[in-house]
Amino acid sequence: MRRLEGVPAPLLVLAGIVSVQFGGALAATLVPEIGAGGSVVMRLLFATVILVAVARPRWRGHSRKAWLTVIGFGIALGLMNFTFYGSLAHLPIGVAVTIEFLGPLLLAAALSRRAVDLIAVLAAAGGVLLISEALTVPFAELNLTGLGLAATAGAFWAAYIIFSGRTGAEFDKLEGLALAMVVATAVTLPFGIASVPDWDGELIAKGLGIAILSSVLPYSLEMVALRRMTAQVFGILLSLEPAVAALAGLIILSQRLHGWQLLGMALVVLASAIVLGVGARKDPAESTGS
């Protein structure tokens, strides 16, 4: 951690974003093997073990309010990951992340009273129509399951943001996050426990890599970076997630997006930069996601 203190904060956040999205692309190769439930349980289980070992959270001495908050945080965290991983079975990762990103975008816009944010949301809506191919593909051919799962993941991401801030106020350092990860693992366990007999050495190694890339590493990098940067800068950098996801999908999964989809992604990235960056009023620590 001390070595990271000398690295510029924006570079740490960018590294975290790249880590999350390449972890997501790696997860997309795991989903066909053990399903969305098995994949998310494996990721959360490994990440939970690591975070609990690092944070060493206290299990006693917390108020009823604190426990209700961290349980809500864990439920949102677990279901956000489950629905997002489910969407990866039906959509390219760049499309899934862009649609999921509507959650924090709409939440930030709802908390703002600026007219420009309404314009940004309308631009984002147009971008989603383009990237989902709703304007160019017959309705019957649209992957409604994937689109619905990605949109649901976005709703849980918005809930995650709200509970993240409340958890940060109730617990010290990573203690609340570690406890929430335990809850998230418990919540998703019924969806993936049947896949455990299929976990071989190769799948476990891949799951461990996903846990580190998607949870442990980005959380650690952001924790250091957010001590030294503003909400505006963090929001603008966070807006790059859909583009990084598309790049990860291209490199790891050979997923290519069409021209109209790339234009739609650009609209969402621009709208997100306006709403989450220039208009950010929330603590940047509350904006991290899947």
VENKA-V775208 format. One record per residue. N is the residue number from 0. SS is DSSP state (a for helix, b for strand, c for the rest). Layout:
[[N,SS] [N,SS]]
//
This chain:
[[0,c] [1,c] [2,a] [3,a] [4,a] [5,a] [6,c] [7,c] [8,a] [9,a] [10,a] [11,a] [12,a] [13,a] [14,a] [15,a] [16,a] [17,a] [18,a] [19,a] [20,a] [21,a] [22,a] [23,a] [24,a] [25,a] [26,a] [27,a] [28,a] [29,a] [30,a] [31,a] [32,a] [33,a] [34,a] [35,a] [36,a] [37,a] [38,a] [39,a] [40,a] [41,a] [42,a] [43,a] [44,a] [45,a] [46,a] [47,a] [48,a] [49,a] [50,a] [51,a] [52,a] [53,a] [54,a] [55,c] [56,c] [57,c] [58,c] [59,c] [60,c] [61,c] [62,c] [63,a] [64,a] [65,a] [66,a] [67,a] [68,a] [69,a] [70,a] [71,a] [72,a] [73,a] [74,a] [75,a] [76,a] [77,a] [78,a] [79,a] [80,a] [81,a] [82,a] [83,a] [84,a] [85,a] [86,a] [87,a] [88,c] [89,c] [90,c] [91,c] [92,a] [93,a] [94,a] [95,a] [96,a] [97,a] [98,a] [99,a] [100,c] [101,a] [102,a] [103,a] [104,a] [105,a] [106,a] [107,a] [108,a] [109,a] [110,c] [111,c] [112,c] [113,c] [114,a] [115,a] [116,a] [117,a] [118,a] [119,a] [120,a] [121,a] [122,a] [123,a] [124,a] [125,a] [126,a] [127,a] [128,a] [129,a] [130,a] [131,c] [132,c] [133,c] [134,c] [135,c] [136,c] [137,c] [138,a] [139,a] [140,a] [141,c] [142,c] [143,a] [144,a] [145,a] [146,a] [147,a] [148,a] [149,a] [150,a] [151,a] [152,a] [153,a] [154,a] [155,a] [156,a] [157,a] [158,a] [159,a] [160,a] [161,a] [162,a] [163,a] [164,a] [165,a] [166,a] [167,a] [168,a] [169,a] [170,c] [171,c] [172,c] [173,c] [174,a] [175,a] [176,a] [177,a] [178,a] [179,a] [180,a] [181,a] [182,a] [183,a] [184,a] [185,a] [186,a] [187,a] [188,a] [189,a] [190,a] [191,a] [192,a] [193,a] [194,a] [195,a] [196,a] [197,a] [198,c] [199,c] [200,a] [201,a] [202,a] [203,a] [204,a] [205,a] [206,a] [207,a] [208,a] [209,a] [210,a] [211,a] [212,a] [213,a] [214,a] [215,a] [216,a] [217,a] [218,a] [219,a] [220,a] [221,a] [222,a] [223,a] [224,a] [225,c] [226,c] [227,c] [228,c] [229,c] [230,a] [231,a] [232,a] [233,a] [234,a] [235,a] [236,a] [237,a] [238,c] [239,c] [240,a] [241,a] [242,a] [243,a] [244,a] [245,a] [246,a] [247,a] [248,a] [249,a] [250,a] [251,a] [252,a] [253,c] [254,c] [255,c] [256,c] [257,c] [258,a] [259,a] [260,a] [261,a] [262,a] [263,a] [264,a] [265,a] [266,a] [267,a] [268,a] [269,a] [270,a] [271,a] [272,a] [273,a] [274,a] [275,a] [276,a] [277,a] [278,c] [279,c] [280,c] [281,c] [282,c] [283,a] [284,a] [285,a] [286,a] [287,c] [288,c] [289,c]]
//
